[in-house]
Amino acid sequence: MSKYESNGPSDNEWDDRGELAWTEFDWEKYLRAQDDVVHRYLAFYEQLKGKEDRIDETAHLMGWDEHAWSSDVTDSDDDELDEAEEAEAVAAGEIDDGPYDPYTLHKNPIFISTKAIYLSLKRGWEQIAHSSAKVPQALAIDVHASIFRGEEQAMLAIQALDFGDYALAIALFKRSMAELNRTFALLNTAAAAKHSAVVKFKADAQPRLFDLREIWLRVMSECRDELDRPDDDES
């Protein structure tokens, strides 16, 4: 797969890594670092607000150029640096010169972009949904639940993608898109149109929902290409 492909581990790769003797503190440090990556993506994404190619530009700023989107790439972006750049980054404290940094789902670009955009949606909705004067409480609950269900299905789809189960990934992305359409529908109801806070949120949220759909459609297309590709063993 190309631009939006999983960077998941290849077969038997874990066997080559030896024992990873990390403590809970090590993993917490790792998870916080991956949280920072999500926030960095979101910061770039917000800077490009209003641009039609925002997801592609953000991917470029994250260093996810097309040559780096390969199923054989499992390490972090630090491995993209040449020796001089890496030495400078270590000296500046920008990257850790410690043990091997393992691959987890948190490093998957689809995970990062989906998580970041959903984070912006949840933040925006929670700012207004707590007030019944701004949002009818039935609508507040429905939209909140729809956003969370959409993210949940997308996370399951990305996990399936990471394991190379492309058919399951497509099925789960379809579910996430169905929930995305439900979020659209809820924000377009007559009840929503009566409240200025909801109308304002909708104007900001709509491009984000379209961006999520665009990312998932690209991934689904790549998955179908993989499923249609003949096996190496076939004559």
Backbone hydrogen bonds in HBPLUS format (Angstrom, degrees):
<---DONOR---> <-ACCEPTOR-->    atom                        ^
c    i                          cat <-CA-CA->   ^        H-A-AA   ^      H-
h    n   atom  resd res      DA  || num        DHA   H-A  angle D-A-AA Bond
n    s   type  num  typ     dist DA aas  dist angle  dist       angle   num
A0005-GLU N   A0002-SER O   3.39 MM   3  5.48 150.3  2.48 121.5 115.7     1
A0013-GLU N   A0010-SER O   3.14 MM   3  5.51 158.8  2.19 132.2 131.1     2
A0015-ASP N   A0012-ASN O   3.13 MM   3  5.33 131.4  2.38  99.5 112.0     3
A0016-ASP N   A0013-GLU O   3.04 MM   3  5.42 145.2  2.17 107.6 117.1     4
A0017-ARG N   A0014-TRP O   3.22 MM   3  5.40 162.4  2.25 107.3 112.7     5
A0027-TRP N   A0023-THR O   3.10 MM   4  6.47 160.6  2.14 152.4 156.6     6
A0028-GLU N   A0024-GLU O   2.88 MM   4  6.08 152.2  1.96 145.7 154.0     7
A0029-LYS N   A0025-PHE O   2.91 MM   4  6.12 157.6  1.96 149.9 155.5     8
A0030-TYR N   A0026-ASP O   2.95 MM   4  6.21 153.9  2.02 143.6 151.4     9
A0031-LEU N   A0027-TRP O   2.83 MM   4  6.06 161.5  1.86 150.6 154.9    10
A0032-ARG N   A0028-GLU O   2.95 MM   4  6.13 154.8  2.02 146.5 153.2    11
A0033-ALA N   A0029-LYS O   3.05 MM   4  6.27 151.3  2.14 142.5 150.3    12
A0034-GLN N   A0030-TYR O   3.01 MM   4  6.38 149.2  2.11 146.6 155.2    13
A0035-ASP N   A0031-LEU O   2.87 MM   4  6.17 145.4  1.99 143.8 153.7    14
A0036-ASP N   A0032-ARG O   3.00 MM   4  6.29 148.1  2.10 143.0 151.2    15
A0037-VAL N   A0033-ALA O   3.19 MM   4  6.57 139.1  2.37 136.5 146.9    16
A0038-VAL N   A0034-GLN O   3.21 MM   4  6.59 153.1  2.29 145.3 150.8    17
A0039-HIS N   A0035-ASP O   3.06 MM   4  6.44 157.7  2.11 149.0 155.0    18
A0040-ARG N   A0036-ASP O   2.81 MM   4  6.05 143.8  1.94 143.1 153.9    19
A0041-TYR N   A0037-VAL O   2.91 MM   4  6.19 158.8  1.96 150.8 155.8    20
A0042-LEU N   A0038-VAL O   2.99 MM   4  6.28 161.1  2.03 147.0 152.2    21
A0043-ALA N   A0039-HIS O   2.93 MM   4  6.10 148.9  2.03 141.1 149.3    22
A0044-PHE N   A0040-ARG O   3.07 MM   4  6.38 161.4  2.11 152.3 155.9    23
A0045-TYR N   A0041-TYR O   2.85 MM   4  6.06 161.6  1.88 153.1 159.3    24
A0046-GLU N   A0042-LEU O   2.86 MM   4  6.04 156.9  1.92 149.2 154.0    25
A0047-GLN N   A0043-ALA O   3.12 MM   4  6.30 149.9  2.22 141.3 149.3    26
A0048-LEU N   A0044-PHE O   3.24 MM   4  6.53 135.0  2.46 143.1 153.9    27
A0048-LEU N   A0045-TYR O   3.24 MM   3  5.36 136.4  2.44  96.9 108.3    28
A0049-LYS N   A0046-GLU O   3.21 MM   3  5.19 157.1  2.26 112.4 111.2    29
A0051-LYS N   A0048-LEU O   3.06 MM   3  5.81 162.3  2.09 145.9 147.5    30
A0057-GLU N   A0053-ASP O   2.93 MM   4  6.15 165.1  1.96 162.7 167.6    31
A0058-THR N   A0054-ARG O   2.87 MM   4  5.95 158.3  1.92 149.1 155.2    32
A0059-ALA N   A0055-ILE O   3.05 MM   4  6.10 155.2  2.11 135.2 142.1    33
A0060-HIS N   A0056-ASP O   2.99 MM   4  6.23 150.4  2.08 142.9 150.9    34
A0061-LEU N   A0057-GLU O   3.00 MM   4  6.31 156.3  2.05 147.6 153.4    35
A0062-MET N   A0058-THR O   2.94 MM   4  6.21 139.1  2.11 144.9 156.7    36
A0064-TRP N   A0059-ALA O   2.86 MM   5  5.20 158.5  1.90 163.1 155.8    37
A0063-GLY N   A0060-HIS O   2.98 MM   3  5.13 154.7  2.04 103.9 111.9    38
A0068-ALA N   A0065-ASP O   2.87 MM   3  5.58 150.4  1.96 121.9 131.0    39
A0069-TRP N   A0066-GLU O   3.15 MM   3  5.30 156.2  2.21 105.1 112.3    40
A0073-VAL N   A0070-SER O   2.98 MM   3  5.42 162.6  2.01 113.8 119.5    41
A0079-ASP N   A0076-SER O   3.16 MM   3  6.03 158.5  2.20 123.5 126.7    42
A0080-GLU N   A0077-ASP O   2.94 MM   3  5.34 157.5  1.99 112.2 119.6    43
A0081-LEU N   A0078-ASP O   3.19 MM   3  5.67 162.1  2.22 111.4 116.8    44
A0086-GLU N   A0082-ASP O   2.88 MM   4  6.02 158.1  1.93 156.9 164.0    45
A0087-ALA N   A0083-GLU O   2.97 MM   4  6.14 157.6  2.02 146.6 152.1    46
A0088-GLU N   A0084-ALA O   3.07 MM   4  6.34 157.4  2.13 147.8 153.6    47
A0089-ALA N   A0085-GLU O   2.91 MM   4  6.12 154.6  1.97 146.0 153.4    48
A0090-VAL N   A0086-GLU O   2.89 MM   4  6.12 158.5  1.94 152.5 157.7    49
A0091-ALA N   A0087-ALA O   2.98 MM   4  6.15 162.7  2.01 146.3 151.2    50
A0092-ALA N   A0088-GLU O   2.95 MM   4  6.14 147.1  2.06 143.6 152.5    51
A0094-GLU N   A0089-ALA O   2.83 MM   5  5.05 141.1  1.98 159.8 157.3    52
A0093-GLY N   A0090-VAL O   2.99 MM   3  5.01 150.7  2.08 100.5 109.8    53
A0107-LYS N   A0104-THR O   3.06 MM   3  5.91 171.8  2.06 126.1 128.6    54
A0108-ASN N   A0105-LEU O   2.97 MM   3  5.40 162.9  2.00 117.1 122.8    55
A0111-PHE N   A0108-ASN O   2.96 MM   3  5.18 117.3  2.37 104.8 120.2    56
A0112-ILE N   A0108-ASN O   2.96 MM   4  6.30 161.8  2.00 158.3 163.8    57
A0113-SER N   A0109-PRO O   2.96 MM   4  6.07 172.9  1.97 148.9 150.9    58
A0114-THR N   A0110-ILE O   2.99 MM   4  5.94 163.6  2.02 144.5 149.9    59
A0115-LYS N   A0111-PHE O   2.85 MM   4  5.83 164.6  1.87 151.2 156.4    60
A0116-ALA N   A0112-ILE O   2.93 MM   4  6.01 159.2  1.97 147.5 153.4    61
A0117-ILE N   A0113-SER O   3.05 MM   4  6.19 168.4  2.07 150.5 153.3    62
A0118-TYR N   A0114-THR O   3.00 MM   4  6.10 163.3  2.03 150.7 155.9    63
A0119-LEU N   A0115-LYS O   2.90 MM   4  6.01 145.7  2.02 140.4 150.4    64
A0120-SER N   A0116-ALA O   3.11 MM   4  6.46 150.9  2.20 146.4 152.8    65
A0121-LEU N   A0117-ILE O   3.11 MM   4  6.45 150.7  2.20 143.7 151.7    66
A0122-LYS N   A0118-TYR O   2.87 MM   4  6.13 164.3  1.90 157.3 160.6    67
A0123-ARG N   A0119-LEU O   2.98 MM   4  6.11 162.7  2.01 148.5 153.6    68
A0124-GLY N   A0120-SER O   3.05 MM   4  6.13 163.7  2.08 143.3 147.9    69
A0125-TRP N   A0121-LEU O   2.98 MM   4  6.18 162.4  2.01 151.3 155.9    70
A0126-GLU N   A0122-LYS O   2.93 MM   4  5.97 165.1  1.95 151.1 155.7    71
A0127-GLN N   A0123-ARG O   3.18 MM   4  6.30 139.4  2.36 143.1 152.1    72
A0128-ILE N   A0125-TRP O   3.11 MM   3  5.63 146.0  2.23 110.6 119.2    73
A0129-ALA N   A0125-TRP O   2.80 MM   4  5.76 157.4  1.85 161.0 168.7    74
A0131-SER N   A0128-ILE O   3.25 MM   3  5.99 164.2  2.27 120.0 124.3    75
A0134-LYS N   A0131-SER O   3.07 MM   3  5.38 144.0  2.21 103.8 113.7    76
A0135-VAL N   A0131-SER O   2.97 MM   4  6.21 160.8  2.01 155.3 161.3    77
A0139-LEU N   A0136-PRO O   3.02 MM   3  5.36 116.5  2.44 106.1 120.9    78
A0140-ALA N   A0136-PRO O   2.86 MM   4  6.13 156.4  1.91 154.4 162.5    79
A0141-ILE N   A0137-GLN O   3.04 MM   4  6.18 159.6  2.08 146.3 149.6    80
A0142-ASP N   A0138-ALA O   3.03 MM   4  6.22 162.6  2.07 145.0 150.3    81
A0143-VAL N   A0139-LEU O   2.94 MM   4  6.03 175.0  1.94 158.5 159.1    82
A0144-HIS N   A0140-ALA O   3.12 MM   4  6.05 159.4  2.16 139.1 145.6    83
A0145-ALA N   A0141-ILE O   2.89 MM   4  5.99 163.6  1.92 150.9 155.5    84
A0146-SER N   A0142-ASP O   2.94 MM   4  6.08 153.7  2.01 143.7 151.5    85
A0147-ILE N   A0143-VAL O   2.92 MM   4  6.14 161.3  1.96 155.2 159.0    86
A0148-PHE N   A0144-HIS O   3.16 MM   4  6.40 162.9  2.19 148.0 152.3    87
A0149-ARG N   A0145-ALA O   2.87 MM   4  6.07 156.7  1.93 149.1 156.0    88
A0150-GLY N   A0146-SER O   2.92 MM   4  6.06 159.6  1.97 148.5 154.1    89
A0151-GLU N   A0147-ILE O   3.08 MM   4  6.31 159.6  2.12 147.2 152.3    90
A0152-GLU N   A0148-PHE O   2.93 MM   4  6.10 157.7  1.98 146.5 153.0    91
A0153-GLN N   A0149-ARG O   3.04 MM   4  6.27 167.4  2.05 154.0 155.8    92
A0154-ALA N   A0150-GLY O   3.05 MM   4  6.21 154.9  2.12 144.2 151.6    93
A0155-MET N   A0151-GLU O   2.87 MM   4  6.09 157.2  1.92 153.5 159.0    94
A0156-LEU N   A0152-GLU O   3.09 MM   4  6.38 156.5  2.14 149.0 154.9    95
A0157-ALA N   A0153-GLN O   2.94 MM   4  6.18 149.9  2.03 142.9 151.8    96
A0158-ILE N   A0154-ALA O   2.89 MM   4  6.17 156.5  1.95 151.9 157.6    97
A0159-GLN N   A0155-MET O   3.00 MM   4  6.22 149.3  2.10 142.1 150.5    98
A0160-ALA N   A0156-LEU O   3.01 MM   4  6.29 156.1  2.07 145.4 151.3    99
A0161-LEU N   A0157-ALA O   2.86 MM   4  6.14 154.4  1.93 146.7 154.6   100
A0162-ASP N   A0158-ILE O   2.85 MM   4  6.03 150.6  1.94 143.2 150.9   101
A0163-PHE N   A0159-GLN O   3.15 MM   4  6.44 136.7  2.35 140.6 151.0   102
A0163-PHE N   A0160-ALA O   3.19 MM   3  5.20 131.1  2.44  95.1 107.7   103
A0165-ASP N   A0160-ALA O   2.93 MM   5  5.21 153.2  2.00 159.1 151.8   104
A0164-GLY N   A0161-LEU O   2.98 MM   3  5.01 157.2  2.04 103.7 110.4   105
A0169-ALA N   A0165-ASP O   3.00 MM   4  6.24 154.4  2.07 147.9 156.1   106
A0170-ILE N   A0166-TYR O   2.98 MM   4  6.20 157.1  2.04 146.6 151.4   107
A0171-ALA N   A0167-ALA O   3.08 MM   4  6.38 162.9  2.11 148.3 152.6   108
A0172-LEU N   A0168-LEU O   2.94 MM   4  6.17 158.5  1.99 153.2 158.6   109
A0173-PHE N   A0169-ALA O   2.83 MM   4  6.02 155.8  1.89 150.3 157.6   110
A0174-LYS N   A0170-ILE O   2.91 MM   4  6.13 148.5  2.01 148.1 156.6   111
A0175-ARG N   A0171-ALA O   3.24 MM   4  6.58 146.2  2.36 135.6 143.8   112
A0176-SER N   A0172-LEU O   2.95 MM   4  6.31 154.7  2.02 147.7 154.8   113
A0177-MET N   A0173-PHE O   2.84 MM   4  6.07 149.4  1.94 145.7 154.2   114
A0178-ALA N   A0174-LYS O   2.92 MM   4  6.17 145.3  2.04 141.4 151.0   115
A0179-GLU N   A0175-ARG O   3.05 MM   4  6.37 151.5  2.14 145.2 152.3   116
A0180-LEU N   A0176-SER O   2.89 MM   4  6.14 143.3  2.02 137.6 148.7   117
A0181-ASN N   A0177-MET O   2.89 MM   4  6.16 153.1  1.97 145.9 151.8   118
A0182-ARG N   A0178-ALA O   3.08 MM   4  6.38 141.3  2.24 134.9 145.5   119
A0183-THR N   A0179-GLU O   2.97 MM   4  6.32 150.5  2.06 145.6 152.9   120
A0184-PHE N   A0180-LEU O   3.00 MM   4  6.37 157.7  2.05 148.4 154.3   121
A0185-ALA N   A0181-ASN O   2.90 MM   4  6.14 160.9  1.93 145.9 151.0   122
A0186-LEU N   A0182-ARG O   2.90 MM   4  6.15 158.8  1.94 152.9 157.7   123
A0187-LEU N   A0183-THR O   3.12 MM   4  6.33 155.3  2.19 148.7 154.6   124
A0188-ASN N   A0185-ALA O   3.11 MM   3  5.09 145.6  2.23  97.4 107.9   125
A0189-THR N   A0186-LEU O   3.45 MM   3  5.49 167.9  2.47 105.6 106.2   126
A0193-ALA N   A0189-THR O   3.18 MM   4  6.49 152.7  2.25 145.7 152.8   127
A0194-LYS N   A0191-ALA O   3.37 MM   3  5.53 151.7  2.45 100.6 108.4   128
A0195-HIS N   A0192-ALA O   3.20 MM   3  5.78 169.2  2.21 118.8 122.1   129
A0198-VAL N   A0195-HIS O   3.10 MM   3  5.45 122.1  2.45 105.2 118.7   130
A0199-VAL N   A0195-HIS O   3.02 MM   4  6.34 158.5  2.07 153.4 160.3   131
A0200-LYS N   A0196-SER O   2.92 MM   4  6.09 156.1  1.98 147.6 153.4   132
A0201-PHE N   A0197-ALA O   2.97 MM   4  6.18 156.1  2.03 140.4 147.3   133
A0202-LYS N   A0198-VAL O   2.82 MM   4  6.01 159.7  1.86 151.3 156.9   134
A0203-ALA N   A0199-VAL O   3.11 MM   4  6.35 154.7  2.18 143.8 149.4   135
A0204-ASP N   A0200-LYS O   3.26 MM   4  6.57 149.0  2.36 144.2 151.7   136
A0204-ASP N   A0201-PHE O   3.13 MM   3  5.22 121.7  2.48  97.5 111.8   137
A0205-ALA N   A0201-PHE O   2.73 MM   4  5.87 154.4  1.80 154.8 163.6   138
A0206-GLN N   A0202-LYS O   2.87 MM   4  5.70 157.9  1.92 152.2 154.8   139
A0208-ARG N   A0205-ALA O   2.99 MM   3  5.19 118.4  2.39 103.7 119.7   140
A0209-LEU N   A0205-ALA O   2.91 MM   4  6.21 155.2  1.98 160.2 168.3   141
A0210-PHE N   A0206-GLN O   2.99 MM   4  6.27 157.4  2.04 152.7 159.1   142
A0211-ASP N   A0207-PRO O   2.90 MM   4  6.10 147.2  2.01 140.1 149.2   143
A0212-LEU N   A0208-ARG O   2.97 MM   4  6.27 157.0  2.02 148.4 153.8   144
A0213-ARG N   A0209-LEU O   3.03 MM   4  6.28 162.8  2.06 146.8 151.5   145
A0214-GLU N   A0210-PHE O   2.89 MM   4  6.12 153.6  1.96 145.8 153.2   146
A0215-ILE N   A0211-ASP O   2.95 MM   4  6.20 164.0  1.98 153.9 157.1   147
A0216-TRP N   A0212-LEU O   2.99 MM   4  6.24 169.6  2.01 156.2 158.7   148
A0217-LEU N   A0213-ARG O   2.86 MM   4  6.01 156.7  1.91 149.3 156.1   149
A0218-ARG N   A0214-GLU O   3.04 MM   4  6.24 157.2  2.10 148.5 154.0   150
A0219-VAL N   A0215-ILE O   3.06 MM   4  6.36 159.2  2.11 149.0 154.8   151
A0220-MET N   A0216-TRP O   2.82 MM   4  6.02 162.8  1.85 153.7 158.6   152
A0221-SER N   A0217-LEU O   2.95 MM   4  6.10 153.2  2.03 144.0 150.9   153
A0222-GLU N   A0218-ARG O   3.02 MM   4  6.32 156.9  2.08 147.7 153.5   154
A0223-CYS N   A0219-VAL O   2.85 MM   4  6.13 153.0  1.92 150.1 158.4   155
A0224-ARG N   A0220-MET O   2.95 MM   4  6.21 155.9  2.01 147.2 152.9   156
A0225-ASP N   A0221-SER O   3.03 MM   4  6.32 150.5  2.12 143.7 151.9   157
A0226-GLU N   A0222-GLU O   3.01 MM   4  6.31 152.0  2.09 145.9 153.2   158
A0227-LEU N   A0223-CYS O   2.94 MM   4  6.26 154.1  2.01 148.6 155.9   159
A0228-ASP N   A0224-ARG O   2.91 MM   4  6.09 143.8  2.05 144.5 153.9   160
A0229-ARG N   A0225-ASP O   3.10 MM   4  6.16 120.3  2.47 136.0 149.7   161
A0229-ARG N   A0226-GLU O   3.28 MM   3  5.20 145.5  2.41  94.5 104.3   162
A0234-GLU N   A0231-ASP O   3.04 MM   3  5.40 152.9  2.11 108.7 116.9   163
